[in-house]
Amino acid sequence: MAKKKLLSTDEQIDKLTYLTRVADAAATEPDLVKRLGAITIYAGEVDFWAIQAARLVEQVVLKGAVAEGKEPAFQPHDDTYFYDNQIDTRRILHEIKKLLPLRSVDPEGEEAAARVSELAGKFLKAANGFLNYRIAIVHHMTSPKNTLDDVNSLCDKAISASREVRACHREFSEAAAPYRFGPRELEYFYSSR
């Protein structure tokens, strides 16, 4: 079987931009089915952001090890690893938490490392909060304890939580961006694949 072509970075961005726009429009509709569809897209986005956060934390940790002349303790993962192996989003979040707090190889960078760790923790909390609402909606919407008003209220909370996750991920990613792999590390860790 031929290996399926992966989307380019630009194609992936276009797809995610389109899905976010569709979900944001559906989230404002009074139609419950459209709101549930928005939450499904948001759930996929939260999965994506968790994967990106995990990859970024891996890169920061490994880049620090290389800078200290240490042998890397693990091989970083690419996006397809998480999807191909159906890694649970909560497991991804748990593994990120295990790598925190981040440390700086330079004592002058400890404040920045603490800030990135704090923002990563904020992202983890927001993502877990969204997942709690997603579970309540998907797995408990038909419970005799939940009225349609309850389901709509849970949708409101999930939509709000997804926006918080988006904002927290953006803040974390921007703060950690200077510490992600550069060309040398990308070549070192991914050239043999």
C-alpha positions in Angstrom: 0.0 0.0 0.0 1.4 3.4 -1.0 2.1 5.8 1.8 -0.4 8.6 2.0 0.9 12.1 1.3 0.9 14.3 4.3 -0.5 17.8 4.1 2.1 20.6 3.8 2.3 23.1 6.6 0.3 25.6 4.5 -2.4 23.0 3.7 -2.6 22.1 7.3 -3.0 25.8 8.4 -5.7 26.3 5.7 -7.6 23.2 6.9 -7.4 24.3 10.5 -8.4 27.9 9.7 -11.4 26.7 7.7 -12.5 24.3 10.5 -12.2 27.0 13.2 -14.2 29.4 11.1 -16.9 26.8 10.6 -17.0 25.9 14.2 -17.0 29.5 15.4 -20.0 30.2 13.2 -21.9 27.1 14.3 -21.2 27.8 18.0 -23.3 31.0 17.8 -26.3 29.2 16.3 -29.3 28.3 18.4 -29.6 24.9 16.7 -28.3 22.3 19.1 -27.0 20.0 16.3 -24.8 22.8 14.9 -23.5 23.6 18.4 -22.7 19.9 18.9 -20.9 19.9 15.5 -18.9 22.9 16.7 -17.9 21.1 19.8 -16.8 18.1 17.8 -14.5 20.4 15.7 -13.2 22.1 18.9 -12.5 18.6 20.4 -10.3 17.9 17.3 -8.6 21.2 17.7 -7.9 20.5 21.4 -6.4 17.2 20.4 -4.2 19.1 17.8 -3.1 21.7 20.3 -2.3 19.0 22.9 -0.1 17.3 20.3 1.6 20.6 19.4 2.2 21.4 23.0 3.7 18.0 23.6 6.0 18.3 20.7 7.1 21.8 21.8 7.8 20.6 25.3 9.7 17.7 24.0 11.8 20.0 21.8 12.6 22.3 24.7 13.6 19.5 27.0 15.8 17.8 24.3 17.3 21.1 23.1 18.4 21.7 26.7 19.9 18.2 27.0 21.9 18.7 23.8 23.0 22.2 24.9 24.4 20.6 28.1 26.2 17.9 26.1 23.9 15.1 27.5 22.6 12.2 25.6 18.9 12.8 24.7 16.7 10.6 27.0 14.0 10.0 24.3 13.3 10.5 20.6 10.8 13.3 19.8 7.6 12.4 18.1 6.1 13.9 14.9 2.4 14.7 14.5 1.6 11.4 12.8 2.8 9.3 15.8 0.0 10.6 18.0 -2.7 10.0 15.3 -1.3 6.7 14.1 -1.1 5.3 17.6 -4.4 6.9 18.7 -2.8 8.4 21.8 -5.5 9.6 24.2 -5.5 13.4 24.7 -5.5 13.1 28.5 -2.5 10.9 28.3 -0.7 13.5 26.1 -1.6 16.1 28.7 -0.3 13.9 31.5 3.0 13.3 29.7 3.5 17.0 29.2 2.9 17.5 33.0 5.6 14.9 33.8 8.1 17.0 31.8 7.4 20.2 33.8 8.8 22.3 35.2 11.1 23.2 32.4 14.7 24.2 33.3 17.1 26.5 31.7 20.7 25.4 31.0 21.6 29.1 31.7 20.9 30.5 35.2 19.8 33.7 33.6 17.1 31.9 31.7 15.4 30.4 34.8 12.8 33.2 34.9 11.8 32.5 31.3 11.7 28.8 31.9 9.5 29.3 34.9 7.2 31.5 32.8 7.0 28.9 30.0 6.3 26.2 32.6 3.5 28.3 34.2 1.9 28.9 30.8 2.2 25.2 30.0 0.4 24.4 33.3 -2.3 27.0 32.4 -2.8 25.3 29.0 -3.0 21.8 30.7 -5.7 23.0 33.1 -7.7 24.6 30.4 -7.5 21.6 28.1 -8.5 19.2 30.9 -11.5 21.5 31.7 -12.6 21.4 28.0 -12.3 17.6 28.0 -14.5 17.3 31.1 -17.3 19.2 29.3 -16.8 17.2 26.1 -17.2 14.0 28.1 -20.3 15.3 29.8 -21.8 16.3 26.5 -20.9 13.2 24.4 -21.4 10.5 27.0 -24.0 12.0 29.3 -26.3 14.0 27.0 -28.9 11.2 27.0 -28.8 10.7 30.8 -32.2 11.1 32.4 -30.6 13.6 34.7 -30.0 16.0 31.8 -32.7 18.1 30.2 -32.2 19.8 26.8 -31.5 23.0 28.7 -28.8 21.2 30.6 -27.2 20.0 27.3 -27.4 23.5 25.9 -25.8 24.9 29.1 -23.0 22.3 28.8 -22.5 23.3 25.1 -22.1 27.0 26.3 -19.5 25.9 28.8 -17.6 23.7 26.3 -17.6 26.5 23.7 -16.2 28.9 26.3 -13.7 26.4 27.5 -12.5 25.7 24.0 -11.8 29.4 23.5 -9.8 29.4 26.7 -7.8 26.5 25.5 -7.1 28.3 22.2 -5.9 31.4 24.1 -3.8 29.4 26.6 -2.1 27.4 23.8 -1.3 30.6 21.8 0.2 32.2 24.9 2.2 29.1 25.8 3.4 28.6 22.2 4.5 32.2 21.8 6.5 32.1 25.1 8.2 28.8 24.3 8.8 29.6 20.6 12.4 30.8 21.1 13.3 27.5 22.7 11.9 25.2 19.9 14.3 23.2 17.6 16.3 25.2 15.2 17.6 23.8 11.9 20.5 22.0 13.6 18.3 20.1 16.1 15.7 19.3 13.4 18.4 17.7 11.4 19.8 15.8 14.4 16.5 14.4 15.6 14.5 13.9 12.4 17.0 13.2 9.6 17.1 9.5 10.3 13.4 9.0 9.8 
